[in-house]
Amino acid sequence: MDLFTSIFLNKNKEWRAGWKTAFFVVLVIILTFFAALLLQLLPKEYQQIPFAMLISAPLASWISIKYVDQKSLKSIGLLTGEGAKVIFVDCLLGLVAGAVAMGVIALLIIFYGGTFVINQSLLTEKVIGFFLLMLAVGITEELQVRGYMLRVISAGFRFGQMSIQQGFWAAAIFTSIIFGLLHFFNPNASFVSTLNISLAGLLLVWPIAVTGRMYGAFALHFSWNWFQGGLFGFPVSGQAIQNSIFVYIMPENATFFSGGAFGPEAGIVGLMGMFIAALPFWFIYIRQNRTLRIFETQFEQIQD
């Protein structure tokens, strides 16, 4: 293989990971643009970018997997053929993990002087809209960052004698840093919030690594965000929530602990919540004799 060709293709004559990733990102951007135009037909609250990405992210993933990698959705932990019961259990674990973690966070913040009062001006349609928005965010962000890209970048990080496992965790750290940086421009963001969001990215890799499927990560991401903002009224990654079930009144002089105006994800309490959210999948990991299923189902001995 000549030097020019080797820039684009690996020794297996496949696109290199960087080109696959670039193609996927550009494809998501293009499809999101056209999906956003399509959503102009819907009410204004459903014209937001996450709803457009609910069309573009799955479609871009399918196109990249089928026509670039020539594989099936099973290669990113979707439609694995293990049945509805398995999907239900993964989703239930993710939902419970996010709900319990955020409940503990709320209790700790009450201890530090925060208060929650019932929202008297609650609008049901706004609650439903936020619920659907967080569902869209949970699915699309996982598909984009920890779906196709994570698997592709894992191959790209396998230099020299690096193992599949080393390449995967290097890619997990890399994509989690990208995930954190994507939130850096949110309102009230800081170095600490960016670091914590990056750690949250690793938390969301954990269900995927343990089960070899994406459903637990979808559910955990959605549950974390919805209980954080939709129920307790915390800011979600710096975004203030107007129509939550509870109105959150921040404790004074406890920003380092509570996360301040960015929300719990920027505070010590957020790190504690992440630890709690990881536990259900840790128990699955122990039950599987400390086996990470992703290495049994989705990786081949191919270096980039």
C-alpha positions as CSV (number, residue, x, y, z in Angstrom):
1,M,0.0,0.0,0.0
2,D,1.5,3.4,-1.0
3,L,1.9,6.3,1.4
4,F,-1.0,8.3,0.0
5,T,-3.5,5.4,0.2
6,S,-2.3,4.5,3.7
7,I,-3.4,8.0,4.9
8,F,-7.0,7.0,4.2
9,L,-7.0,3.2,4.5
10,N,-5.7,0.8,7.2
11,K,-3.9,-2.5,6.4
12,N,-7.3,-4.1,6.1
13,K,-8.2,-1.6,3.4
14,E,-10.9,0.0,5.5
15,W,-11.3,3.7,6.1
16,R,-9.2,4.9,9.0
17,A,-10.9,5.8,12.2
18,G,-10.4,9.5,11.8
19,W,-12.1,9.5,8.4
20,K,-15.0,7.4,9.6
21,T,-15.5,9.8,12.5
22,A,-15.3,12.8,10.3
23,F,-17.8,11.3,7.9
24,F,-20.2,10.5,10.7
25,V,-20.0,14.0,12.2
26,V,-20.5,15.7,8.9
27,L,-23.4,13.4,8.1
28,V,-25.1,14.1,11.5
29,I,-24.7,17.9,10.9
30,I,-26.2,17.6,7.4
31,L,-29.1,15.4,8.4
32,T,-29.8,17.5,11.5
33,F,-30.2,20.6,9.2
34,F,-32.8,18.8,7.0
35,A,-34.5,17.3,10.0
36,A,-34.8,20.7,11.6
37,L,-36.5,22.0,8.5
38,L,-38.9,19.1,8.7
39,L,-39.7,19.9,12.3
40,Q,-40.9,23.4,11.3
41,L,-44.2,21.6,10.7
42,L,-44.6,20.9,14.4
43,P,-45.4,23.2,17.4
44,K,-42.5,25.4,18.4
45,E,-41.5,23.5,21.5
46,Y,-40.7,20.4,19.3
47,Q,-38.5,22.4,16.9
48,Q,-35.5,22.1,19.2
49,I,-32.2,20.6,18.0
50,P,-32.4,17.4,20.2
51,F,-35.7,16.5,18.4
52,A,-34.0,17.0,15.0
53,M,-31.2,14.8,16.2
54,L,-33.7,12.1,17.2
55,I,-34.0,11.7,13.4
56,S,-30.4,12.5,12.3
57,A,-28.4,10.5,14.9
58,P,-30.0,7.1,14.3
59,L,-30.0,7.6,10.6
60,A,-26.4,8.7,10.5
61,S,-25.4,5.7,12.7
62,W,-27.3,3.3,10.4
63,I,-25.7,4.7,7.2
64,S,-22.2,4.7,8.7
65,I,-22.5,1.2,10.1
66,K,-24.2,-0.4,7.0
67,Y,-22.3,1.4,4.2
68,V,-19.0,2.4,5.6
69,D,-18.3,-0.4,8.1
70,Q,-20.6,-2.9,6.3
71,K,-21.9,-4.3,9.6
72,S,-25.1,-4.4,11.5
73,L,-26.5,-2.3,14.4
74,K,-25.4,-5.1,16.7
75,S,-21.9,-3.8,16.3
76,I,-22.8,-0.8,18.5
77,G,-25.0,-2.7,20.9
78,L,-28.4,-2.3,19.3
79,L,-30.8,-5.0,18.1
80,T,-28.5,-7.6,19.6
81,G,-31.2,-10.3,19.4
82,E,-31.3,-11.0,23.2
83,G,-35.0,-10.2,23.5
84,A,-37.4,-7.6,25.0
85,K,-36.8,-8.8,28.5
86,V,-33.1,-8.0,28.3
87,I,-33.8,-4.5,26.9
88,F,-36.4,-4.0,29.7
89,V,-33.9,-4.9,32.5
90,D,-31.2,-2.7,31.0
91,C,-33.6,0.3,30.8
92,L,-35.0,-0.4,34.3
93,L,-31.5,-0.4,35.8
94,G,-30.7,2.8,34.1
95,L,-33.9,4.5,35.1
96,V,-33.5,3.4,38.7
97,A,-29.8,4.4,38.8
98,G,-30.5,7.9,37.7
99,A,-33.6,8.4,39.9
100,V,-31.9,7.1,43.1
101,A,-28.7,9.1,42.4
102,M,-30.6,12.3,42.0
103,G,-32.8,11.6,45.0
104,V,-29.7,11.2,47.2
105,I,-28.3,14.4,45.7
106,A,-31.5,16.3,46.6
107,L,-31.4,15.0,50.2
108,L,-27.7,16.0,50.6
109,I,-28.5,19.5,49.2
110,I,-31.4,19.8,51.7
111,F,-28.9,19.0,54.4
112,Y,-26.7,21.9,53.2
113,G,-29.6,24.4,53.2
114,G,-31.2,23.9,49.9
115,T,-35.0,23.8,49.7
116,F,-37.7,22.5,47.3
117,V,-41.2,23.7,47.1
118,I,-44.1,22.5,44.9
119,N,-44.3,24.6,41.7
120,Q,-47.7,26.3,41.9
121,S,-47.6,27.5,38.3
122,L,-46.9,24.1,36.8
123,L,-48.0,23.6,33.2
124,T,-48.7,20.0,32.4
125,E,-47.9,20.4,28.7
126,K,-44.5,21.9,29.6
127,V,-43.7,19.0,31.9
128,I,-44.5,16.6,29.1
129,G,-42.5,18.6,26.6
130,F,-39.4,18.6,28.9
131,F,-39.9,14.9,29.5
132,L,-39.8,14.3,25.7
133,L,-36.8,16.7,25.3
134,M,-34.8,14.8,27.9
135,L,-35.7,11.5,26.3
136,A,-34.4,12.9,23.0
137,V,-31.2,14.2,24.6
138,G,-30.5,10.9,26.3
139,I,-30.9,8.9,23.1
140,T,-29.2,11.2,20.7
141,E,-26.1,12.2,22.8
142,E,-25.5,8.5,23.6
143,L,-25.8,7.5,19.9
144,Q,-23.5,10.3,18.8
145,V,-20.7,10.1,21.4
146,R,-20.9,6.6,22.8
147,G,-22.4,4.7,19.9
148,Y,-20.7,4.6,16.6
149,M,-17.9,7.0,17.4
150,L,-16.8,5.2,20.5
151,R,-16.4,1.9,18.6
152,V,-14.6,3.5,15.7
153,I,-12.2,5.6,17.8
154,S,-11.4,2.5,19.9
155,A,-9.9,1.0,16.8
156,G,-8.0,4.2,16.1
157,F,-6.4,4.2,19.5
158,R,-5.0,0.7,19.2
159,F,-1.4,1.6,18.4
160,G,1.4,-0.9,18.3
161,Q,0.8,-3.6,20.9
162,M,-2.2,-2.0,22.6
163,S,-4.9,-4.5,23.4
164,I,-8.6,-4.1,22.5
165,Q,-9.3,-3.3,26.1
166,Q,-6.7,-0.6,26.3
167,G,-7.9,0.9,23.0
168,F,-11.5,1.0,24.2
169,W,-10.7,2.7,27.5
170,A,-8.4,5.2,25.8
171,A,-11.3,6.0,23.4
172,A,-13.8,6.1,26.4
173,I,-11.6,8.7,28.1
174,F,-11.1,10.7,24.8
175,T,-14.9,10.8,24.0
176,S,-15.7,11.7,27.6
177,I,-13.4,14.7,27.4
178,I,-15.1,15.7,24.1
179,F,-18.4,15.2,25.9
180,G,-17.3,17.5,28.7
181,L,-16.0,20.2,26.3
182,L,-19.3,20.2,24.4
183,H,-20.8,21.5,27.6
184,F,-18.1,24.1,28.3
185,F,-20.1,26.8,26.5
186,N,-23.3,26.2,28.5
187,P,-24.4,28.9,30.8
188,N,-22.5,29.1,34.1
189,A,-20.0,26.5,32.9
190,S,-16.5,26.3,34.5
191,F,-13.4,24.2,34.5
192,V,-14.9,22.1,37.4
193,S,-18.2,21.6,35.6
194,T,-16.4,20.5,32.4
195,L,-14.2,18.1,34.4
196,N,-17.3,16.6,36.1
197,I,-19.3,16.3,32.9
198,S,-16.3,14.4,31.4
199,L,-16.4,12.0,34.4
200,A,-20.2,11.7,33.7
201,G,-19.2,10.6,30.2
202,L,-17.2,7.7,31.7
203,L,-20.2,6.9,33.9
204,L,-22.3,6.5,30.8
205,V,-19.7,4.3,29.2
206,W,-20.0,1.9,32.1
207,P,-23.4,0.4,31.3
208,I,-22.3,-0.1,27.7
209,A,-19.1,-1.8,28.7
210,V,-20.8,-4.1,31.3
211,T,-23.7,-5.2,29.1
212,G,-22.4,-4.7,25.6
213,R,-25.7,-2.9,24.9
214,M,-26.6,0.8,24.7
215,Y,-30.1,0.6,26.3
216,G,-28.9,1.1,29.9
217,A,-26.9,4.2,28.9
218,F,-30.0,5.7,27.1
219,A,-32.1,5.1,30.2
220,L,-29.5,6.4,32.7
221,H,-28.8,9.5,30.7
222,F,-32.5,10.3,30.4
223,S,-33.3,9.5,34.0
224,W,-30.4,11.5,35.4
225,N,-31.5,14.6,33.4
226,W,-35.2,14.3,33.9
227,F,-35.1,13.8,37.7
228,Q,-32.5,16.5,37.9
229,G,-34.5,19.1,36.1
230,G,-38.0,17.9,35.5
231,L,-38.6,16.7,39.1
232,F,-36.3,18.6,41.4
233,G,-35.8,21.7,39.4
234,F,-32.0,21.7,39.4
235,P,-30.3,23.5,36.5
236,V,-29.4,20.8,33.9
237,S,-25.8,21.3,32.7
238,G,-26.2,25.1,33.4
239,Q,-29.6,25.4,31.8
240,A,-32.2,26.8,34.2
241,I,-35.5,24.9,34.3
242,Q,-38.8,26.8,34.4
243,N,-41.5,24.1,34.5
244,S,-40.2,21.5,37.0
245,I,-42.5,19.8,39.5
246,F,-40.5,21.3,42.4
247,V,-38.9,24.7,42.5
248,Y,-35.3,24.5,43.7
249,I,-33.9,27.2,46.0
250,M,-30.1,27.0,46.1
251,P,-28.3,26.9,49.4
252,E,-26.1,29.9,50.1
253,N,-22.3,29.7,50.2
254,A,-22.3,26.0,49.1
255,T,-21.4,26.3,45.4
256,F,-18.5,23.9,45.6
257,F,-20.7,21.3,47.1
258,S,-24.0,21.9,45.3
259,G,-22.7,23.0,41.9
260,G,-24.3,26.5,42.1
261,A,-26.0,27.9,39.1
262,F,-24.7,25.1,36.8
263,G,-26.4,22.5,38.8
264,P,-25.3,19.4,40.8
265,E,-23.1,18.2,38.0
266,A,-20.6,21.0,38.8
267,G,-20.4,20.1,42.5
268,I,-19.1,17.5,44.9
269,V,-22.6,16.2,45.3
270,G,-22.7,15.4,41.5
271,L,-19.6,13.2,41.9
272,M,-21.3,11.4,44.7
273,G,-24.4,10.9,42.5
274,M,-22.3,9.4,39.7
275,F,-20.8,6.9,42.1
276,I,-24.3,5.8,43.2
277,A,-25.6,5.7,39.6
278,A,-22.7,3.3,38.7
279,L,-23.6,0.8,41.4
280,P,-26.4,-1.2,39.7
281,F,-24.2,-2.0,36.7
282,W,-21.3,-2.8,39.1
283,F,-23.5,-5.5,40.6
284,I,-24.2,-6.8,37.1
285,Y,-20.5,-6.8,36.5
286,I,-19.8,-8.8,39.6
287,R,-22.7,-11.2,38.7
288,Q,-21.0,-11.7,35.3
289,N,-17.8,-12.8,37.1
290,R,-16.2,-9.4,36.4
291,T,-16.7,-9.8,32.7
292,L,-17.3,-6.8,30.4
293,R,-19.6,-8.1,27.7
294,I,-18.7,-5.4,25.2
295,F,-15.4,-7.2,24.5
296,E,-17.2,-10.5,23.8
297,T,-19.7,-9.1,21.3
298,Q,-18.4,-6.0,19.4
299,F,-14.7,-5.9,18.9
300,E,-12.5,-7.6,16.3
301,Q,-8.7,-8.0,16.4
302,I,-8.2,-5.2,13.9
303,Q,-5.9,-2.3,14.4
304,D,-6.2,1.0,12.6
